[in-house]
Amino acid sequence: MMGGMEVAIAALILHFIPTLVAMLRGHDNTFAIFLTNLLLGWTVIGWIVALIWSFTAIRRRVRA
């Protein structure tokens, strides 16, 4: 059986999946995605928005 601490850690990891995806992909708006996830992630719609945003295309800057 999982204790309360393990459940809380698992819930935090699941809650911040959009932020983790953005960080792993090197998204330009990782901090904005984190804030959206932090402030609106408790609503299902806010979490879905952050998740979709974390999977959007990343623009690579061309160095001249």
C-alpha positions in Angstrom: 0.0 0.0 0.0 1.1 3.5 -0.8 1.3 6.0 2.0 0.2 9.6 1.9 3.6 10.9 1.0 3.9 8.6 -2.1 0.5 9.6 -3.3 1.2 13.3 -2.9 4.5 12.9 -4.9 2.8 10.9 -7.6 0.0 13.6 -7.8 2.6 16.4 -8.1 4.4 14.6 -10.9 1.1 13.9 -12.8 0.1 17.5 -12.2 3.3 19.0 -13.7 3.6 16.7 -16.7 3.0 19.6 -19.1 5.9 21.5 -17.5 8.1 18.4 -17.7 7.3 17.9 -21.3 8.1 21.5 -22.1 11.4 21.3 -20.2 12.4 18.1 -22.0 11.6 19.5 -25.4 13.4 22.8 -24.8 10.3 24.8 -25.4 10.8 28.6 -25.7 7.8 29.2 -23.4 8.7 26.8 -20.7 8.3 29.3 -17.9 4.9 30.5 -19.2 3.8 26.9 -19.5 4.9 26.3 -15.9 2.9 29.3 -14.7 -0.2 28.2 -16.6 0.2 24.8 -15.1 0.8 26.1 -11.6 -2.0 28.6 -11.6 -4.6 27.0 -13.8 -3.6 23.3 -13.8 -6.0 22.5 -11.0 -8.8 23.0 -13.5 -8.9 20.3 -16.0 -9.1 22.8 -18.9 -6.0 24.7 -17.7 -4.1 21.4 -17.4 -5.1 20.4 -21.0 -4.2 23.8 -22.3 -0.7 23.6 -20.7 -0.3 20.1 -22.1 -1.2 21.0 -25.6 0.9 24.1 -25.5 3.9 22.0 -24.3 3.6 19.9 -27.4 3.4 22.8 -29.9 6.1 23.4 -32.4 9.4 24.8 -31.3 10.9 27.5 -33.4 14.6 27.1 -33.9 16.4 30.4 -34.2 18.7 30.6 -37.2 22.1 32.2 -36.4 23.5 34.4 -39.1 
